[in-house]
Amino acid sequence: MCVAFLLLAACAVNPATGRREISLVSESREIQMGRDADPEITASLGMVDDPELQAYVTRLGDMLAATSERPALPWSFKVVDDPLVNAFALPGGFIYVTRGILAHFDSEAELVGVLGHEIGHVTARHSANQISRQQLQQIGLGVGSILSENVRSASGVLGAGLQMLNLSYSRGNESQSDELGLRYMGRAGYDGSALIGVFRMLAEASGGSSGRLPEWQLTHPYPENREADIRGLLAASGASGGTVGRDAFLERLDGLIYGENPRDGFFRGGSFLHPDLEFRIDFPAGWEGSNQRTVVMAMSPEEDALMTLSIEADEVDAFLALRTFLAGEGISEGRVSEKEDGGVTRARAPFTASTSEGNLRGEVAFAELDGRVYRLLGYAGTRAWPGHGPAVGRAIESFSRLDDPEVLAVQPWRLEIVTVPDAMSLRDFAARYAGPVSLDELGRLNRMAPDAVAPAGSRLKRVVGSPLR
């Protein structure tokens, strides 16, 4: 009886759908969740340094949000410095699009459609509802396990079943957000059929249908199924036409960084080079590297050892930073050593650490270079460490000043919008306006087959820059 009362008390009407549903997360909590997570998102991905582009996306987003069912939320729209094709939303109205997805849009209407889709996630309270649903599922499993031996023994299977159910809910949320995005596009006077181009682009960006997982294992429906649904909604509504805004949108893309930005650091084989910070490090041979904005990582082929490099923003002295690390709970230190070589001061020590997952062994070093303190950390389980320790030590020793003039001068690729002087195929365009990307990639950017012909006066995207060697 108490549980039933709790559920009735938690029922609310969804502002976007008009349906009654269980909600254990208040609007104020939604907003606070978004505000808390926003600084982490912007710090980890970074913001595109283009105030005009940021203002343009914000203007479009605010226009759409004002037509939504929740206009009073503290809406925020940001272009993050990520080359991946992606857009996402946090609860409370915090929306992000990557420069990677902007590069692949073909019109303002496509951008508006994706912003509307993300706004739909917020107005329909998808994140809040998912949290509520998962909390209730855990309550249900817990009560069931207490009351029934059969449920207790099957809880692992039931948990897996609930995971599949939540994937289904997630796909349903995506479809609902597509419908809401179409709704907001129409209210703002944009051509809803632009979403068809978005879904086709997403299908291309995800590698097409070859070797992909079954749809029931995914959080999103297949793009072609989303396209079919939108076509059905467009046909049922009888709505067509509206603003597309291709040329104006392409003008906004001119000069946008395309692909990975080497100024933020890049891998060349097993070496990581950072032109802006002017350092290099040679990770152990065969280790898989990953460059993120706040940390560089490398993992052993056996996935039993990890090495990280990061900047210690609040430290100014390598030796003091090392002492602070070694004073951490559960850490036992080995022999501490200091060394200055080539303008780099290092303080390093082997260590063991007791964690809830077991004991670890590793080596840590703090290195001073040009007024910054870097932390270089390698570790593994106690049994695996002897096989990796020497290679980690050599990697720590390799941290040094970058002095290769070619690498120090490297620049990112950028998009350039070209008005073709006469009719030409994409293949001819690629030959006349040569760049570092393949013909296939150029085709995906321009939504053209190699032998398709663009009329004179058409605007096409090209990528300018020099290939990294």
C-alpha positions in Angstrom: 0.0 0.0 0.0 2.8 2.4 0.8 4.6 1.6 -2.5 1.3 2.3 -4.4 0.9 5.6 -2.6 4.5 6.6 -3.4 3.9 5.8 -7.1 0.7 7.8 -7.3 2.3 10.7 -5.6 5.1 10.7 -8.1 2.9 10.7 -11.2 3.1 13.8 -13.3 2.0 15.0 -16.7 4.9 15.1 -19.3 4.9 18.7 -20.7 5.9 17.6 -24.2 3.7 14.5 -24.6 0.7 15.2 -22.3 1.0 11.7 -20.8 1.0 10.9 -17.1 4.2 9.2 -16.0 6.2 8.3 -13.0 8.7 11.0 -12.1 11.0 10.9 -9.0 13.1 13.9 -10.3 11.9 17.4 -9.8 12.5 20.2 -12.4 14.8 22.0 -10.0 16.8 18.8 -9.6 17.0 18.4 -13.4 18.4 21.9 -13.7 20.9 21.4 -11.0 22.1 18.1 -12.6 22.7 20.0 -15.8 24.5 22.9 -14.1 26.7 20.5 -12.2 27.7 18.5 -15.3 28.2 21.4 -17.7 31.6 22.5 -16.4 32.9 19.0 -16.7 31.6 18.7 -20.3 33.2 22.0 -21.4 36.5 21.2 -19.6 36.8 17.7 -21.1 35.8 18.6 -24.7 36.6 22.3 -24.8 34.7 25.1 -26.7 35.2 26.0 -30.3 37.0 29.3 -30.3 34.6 31.1 -32.7 32.3 33.6 -30.9 30.3 34.3 -34.1 29.6 30.5 -34.6 28.7 30.1 -30.9 26.3 33.1 -31.0 24.7 31.7 -34.2 24.0 28.3 -32.7 22.8 29.9 -29.5 20.4 32.1 -31.4 18.9 29.2 -33.3 18.6 27.1 -30.1 17.0 29.9 -28.2 14.5 30.5 -31.0 13.5 26.8 -30.9 13.4 26.5 -27.1 11.1 29.5 -27.0 8.5 27.5 -29.0 8.8 24.4 -26.8 6.7 23.3 -23.9 9.4 24.4 -21.4 10.5 27.8 -22.5 11.5 29.0 -19.0 14.3 26.5 -18.5 17.8 28.0 -18.4 18.6 26.9 -22.0 22.2 26.8 -23.1 23.6 25.9 -26.5 27.3 25.3 -27.1 29.6 24.1 -29.9 32.2 21.8 -28.4 35.7 21.2 -29.8 35.2 17.6 -30.7 35.8 16.1 -34.2 33.3 13.3 -33.7 29.8 13.5 -35.3 27.7 14.0 -32.2 25.1 16.1 -30.4 23.7 15.5 -26.9 21.7 17.1 -24.1 21.9 17.3 -20.3 18.8 17.6 -18.1 17.6 21.1 -17.5 18.3 22.5 -21.0 22.1 22.2 -21.6 22.6 21.3 -25.3 25.9 20.5 -27.1 26.8 20.0 -30.8 30.3 19.1 -31.9 32.2 20.8 -34.6 32.4 17.4 -36.2 28.6 17.2 -36.8 28.5 20.8 -38.0 31.0 20.0 -40.7 28.8 17.3 -42.0 25.5 19.3 -42.0 24.4 20.6 -45.4 22.0 23.4 -44.3 20.7 25.5 -41.4 17.5 23.4 -41.4 19.6 20.3 -40.6 21.2 22.0 -37.7 17.8 23.2 -36.5 16.5 19.7 -36.8 19.2 18.3 -34.5 18.9 21.1 -32.0 15.2 20.4 -32.0 15.8 16.7 -31.4 18.0 17.5 -28.4 15.5 20.0 -27.1 13.0 17.2 -27.3 15.0 15.1 -25.0 14.8 17.8 -22.4 11.2 18.8 -22.8 10.1 15.2 -22.7 12.3 14.7 -19.5 13.9 11.6 -20.9 16.9 11.7 -18.6 14.7 12.3 -15.5 12.4 9.6 -16.5 15.2 7.1 -17.1 16.6 7.8 -13.6 13.1 7.4 -12.1 12.6 4.1 -14.1 15.9 2.7 -13.0 15.3 3.6 -9.4 11.9 1.9 -9.5 13.4 -1.2 -11.2 16.0 -1.5 -8.5 13.3 -1.2 -5.8 11.3 -3.9 -7.6 14.2 -6.3 -7.9 15.2 -5.6 -4.3 11.7 -6.3 -2.9 11.4 -9.3 -5.1 14.7 -10.8 -4.0 13.7 -10.3 -0.3 10.3 -12.0 -0.8 11.1 -14.8 -3.2 14.0 -17.3 -3.4 13.1 -17.8 -7.1 13.5 -14.1 -7.8 16.7 -13.9 -5.8 18.3 -16.7 -7.8 17.1 -15.2 -11.1 18.1 -11.6 -10.3 21.1 -11.7 -12.6 18.9 -12.8 -15.5 16.2 -10.3 -14.6 18.9 -7.5 -14.4 20.0 -8.4 -18.0 16.4 -8.3 -19.1 15.9 -4.9 -17.6 19.0 -3.7 -19.4 17.5 -4.8 -22.7 14.2 -3.2 -21.7 16.0 0.1 -21.0 17.7 -0.1 -24.4 14.2 -0.4 -25.8 13.1 2.7 -23.8 16.1 4.5 -25.1 15.2 3.8 -28.7 11.7 5.0 -28.0 13.1 8.2 -26.5 15.1 8.8 -29.7 12.1 8.3 -31.9 10.0 10.6 -29.7 12.7 13.2 -29.8 12.8 13.0 -33.6 9.0 13.7 -33.6 9.4 16.6 -31.2 12.3 18.0 -33.2 10.1 17.9 -36.3 7.4 19.7 -34.2 9.8 22.5 -33.2 11.1 22.8 -36.8 7.6 23.4 -38.1 6.8 26.0 -35.4 10.0 27.9 -36.4 9.2 27.7 -40.1 11.9 25.2 -41.2 11.6 22.4 -43.7 11.2 19.2 -41.7 12.4 17.1 -44.6 15.9 18.2 -43.8 15.9 15.5 -41.1 16.0 12.9 -43.9 19.4 14.3 -44.9 20.6 14.1 -41.3 19.6 10.4 -41.0 21.4 9.6 -44.2 24.5 11.4 -43.1 24.4 9.6 -39.8 24.2 6.3 -41.6 27.2 7.2 -43.7 29.2 8.5 -40.6 28.5 5.2 -38.7 29.9 3.1 -41.6 26.6 2.0 -43.2 25.0 -1.4 -42.5 28.1 -3.6 -42.8 28.9 -5.5 -39.6 26.7 -3.5 -37.3 24.9 -4.8 -34.2 21.2 -5.8 -34.3 19.0 -2.8 -33.6 17.6 -4.3 -30.3 21.2 -4.1 -28.9 21.5 -0.4 -29.6 20.4 2.8 -27.8 19.3 4.4 -31.1 17.2 3.0 -33.9 18.9 2.4 -37.2 19.1 5.8 -39.2 17.1 4.3 -42.1 14.3 3.4 -39.7 14.3 6.9 -38.2 14.2 8.2 -41.8 11.1 6.0 -42.6 9.4 7.2 -39.5 10.0 10.9 -40.3 8.7 10.4 -43.8 5.6 8.9 -42.4 5.1 11.8 -40.0 5.7 14.3 -42.8 3.2 12.6 -45.0 0.6 12.4 -42.3 0.9 16.0 -41.3 0.8 17.3 -44.9 3.5 19.8 -43.9 6.2 20.5 -46.4 8.4 23.4 -47.4 9.9 26.1 -45.2 13.4 27.5 -44.6 16.4 25.5 -45.6 19.2 28.1 -45.4 22.0 26.1 -47.2 24.2 29.0 -48.4 24.0 31.0 -45.2 24.8 28.0 -43.2 27.8 27.0 -45.4 29.2 30.5 -44.9 29.3 29.9 -41.2 31.4 26.8 -41.7 34.1 28.5 -43.7 37.4 28.2 -41.8 36.0 25.7 -39.2 38.7 23.2 -38.0 38.1 19.8 -39.5 39.2 16.5 -38.0 41.6 16.1 -35.1 43.5 19.3 -34.2 47.2 18.5 -34.0 47.8 21.6 -31.9 46.2 19.7 -29.1 48.7 16.9 -29.5 48.8 13.8 -31.7 50.3 10.3 -31.9 52.9 9.4 -34.4 53.4 5.7 -34.0 54.0 5.2 -30.3 55.2 8.8 -29.7 52.9 11.5 -28.5 53.8 15.0 -29.7 52.3 18.2 -28.4 53.2 21.3 -30.5 51.5 23.9 -28.3 53.1 22.7 -25.1 56.3 21.6 -26.8 56.8 18.2 -25.3 57.0 14.6 -26.5 56.9 11.2 -24.9 57.5 7.7 -26.3 55.0 5.3 -24.9 55.9 1.6 -24.7 55.9 -0.2 -28.0 52.5 -1.7 -29.0 50.5 0.1 -26.4 47.2 1.7 -27.6 47.2 5.5 -27.1 44.2 7.9 -26.5 44.5 11.6 -26.4 41.8 13.4 -24.4 41.8 17.1 -23.5 42.8 16.6 -19.9 44.8 13.4 -20.1 46.8 11.3 -22.5 46.6 7.5 -21.9 48.2 4.3 -23.2 47.2 0.8 -22.5 49.2 -2.4 -22.8 48.1 -4.9 -25.5 47.1 -7.3 -22.8 45.0 -4.5 -21.2 46.6 -5.3 -17.8 48.7 -2.1 -17.5 48.0 1.6 -18.0 50.0 4.8 -18.3 48.7 8.3 -18.1 50.1 11.8 -18.6 48.4 14.9 -17.3 49.1 18.5 -16.1 49.0 19.2 -12.4 47.4 22.6 -12.6 47.9 23.5 -8.9 51.6 22.3 -8.6 54.7 24.4 -9.2 57.4 22.0 -7.9 58.0 18.4 -9.1 59.5 17.1 -5.9 56.7 18.6 -3.7 54.1 17.2 -6.1 55.7 13.7 -5.8 55.7 13.9 -2.0 52.0 14.8 -2.0 51.2 11.8 -4.3 53.2 9.4 -2.2 51.5 10.6 1.0 48.2 9.4 -0.4 46.1 6.8 1.5 47.2 3.2 0.9 50.4 4.2 -1.0 53.8 2.8 -0.1 56.8 4.4 -1.8 60.1 3.1 -3.0 63.3 4.9 -3.6 62.8 8.6 -4.7 65.1 10.1 -7.3 65.5 13.5 -8.9 67.1 14.4 -12.2 67.5 17.5 -14.4 68.1 16.8 -18.1 67.5 18.9 -21.2 65.5 21.5 -19.4 63.3 19.0 -17.8 63.4 18.3 -14.0 62.0 15.0 -12.9 61.1 13.6 -9.5 60.1 9.9 -9.6 59.5 6.9 -7.4 58.2 3.3 -7.6 55.1 2.7 -5.4 52.6 0.1 -4.3 49.0 0.9 -3.7 46.2 -0.9 -1.8 42.8 -0.4 -3.4 39.4 -2.0 -3.1 40.1 -3.8 -6.3 43.4 -5.3 -5.1 47.0 -4.3 -4.9 48.8 -2.3 -7.6 52.4 -1.6 -8.4 53.7 1.2 -10.5 56.0 4.1 -11.0 55.1 7.8 -10.8 57.1 10.8 -12.0 56.5 14.6 -11.9 58.3 16.6 -14.5 58.8 20.4 -14.7 58.9 22.0 -18.2 58.4 25.6 -19.0 56.7 26.4 -15.7 54.2 23.5 -15.8 54.3 20.3 -13.8 53.3 17.1 -15.6 52.3 13.8 -13.9 53.5 10.6 -15.6 51.9 7.5 -14.0 52.2 3.9 -14.9 50.7 0.9 -13.0 49.5 -2.7 -13.2 48.5 -5.5 -10.9 51.3 -6.9 -8.7 51.7 -9.9 -10.9 51.7 -8.1 -14.2 53.9 -5.1 -13.2 57.4 -6.9 -13.5 56.6 -7.4 -17.2 55.7 -3.8 -17.8 57.8 -1.8 -15.3 61.0 -1.4 -17.4 59.0 -0.2 -20.4 57.1 2.3 -18.3 60.4 3.5 -16.8 61.8 4.1 -20.3 58.6 6.0 -21.3 59.0 8.3 -18.3 62.6 8.9 -19.2 61.6 9.8 -22.7 59.5 12.8 -21.7 61.4 15.7 -23.2 61.2 19.0 -25.0 59.9 18.9 -28.5 62.3 20.5 -30.9 61.2 19.2 -34.4 60.5 22.5 -36.4 58.0 20.7 -38.7 55.9 19.4 -35.8 56.1 22.7 -33.9 54.7 24.4 -37.0 51.9 22.0 -37.8 48.4 23.4 -38.3 44.9 21.8 -38.3 42.9 21.2 -41.4 40.1 23.5 -42.1 36.9 23.6 -44.2 36.8 26.0 -47.1 33.6 26.8 -49.0 34.2 27.1 -52.7 31.8 28.5 -55.3 32.5 26.4 -58.4 32.9 28.5 -61.5 31.4 26.0 -63.9 29.6 22.7 -63.8 31.9 19.9 -62.6 31.7 16.4 -61.0 32.9 15.9 -57.5 35.9 13.9 -59.0 36.9 17.0 -61.1 36.3 19.2 -58.0 38.7 17.1 -56.0 41.3 17.2 -58.7 41.0 21.0 -59.2 40.9 21.8 -55.5 43.2 19.2 -54.1 43.2 18.5 -50.3 44.4 16.0 -47.7 41.2 13.9 -47.6 40.0 11.1 -49.8 37.4 11.4 -52.5 35.1 9.2 -50.5 35.4 11.5 -47.5 34.9 14.6 -49.7 31.7 12.9 -51.0 30.4 12.4 -47.5 31.0 16.0 -46.6 29.2 17.2 -49.8 26.5 14.4 -50.0 27.7 13.7 -53.6 28.8 10.6 -55.5 32.2 10.9 -57.2 30.6 11.4 -60.7 27.7 13.5 -59.6 27.8 16.9 -61.2 27.4 20.2 -59.3 26.0 23.1 -61.4 28.0 26.2 -61.9 27.6 28.5 -58.9 27.2 25.7 -56.5 28.9 25.9 -53.1 31.0 22.8 -52.1 33.1 22.0 -49.1 36.8 21.2 -49.4 39.4 20.5 -46.7 42.6 22.5 -46.8 45.8 21.6 -45.0 48.9 19.5 -45.2 48.9 15.8 -44.3 50.8 14.9 -41.1 54.0 12.9 -41.8 
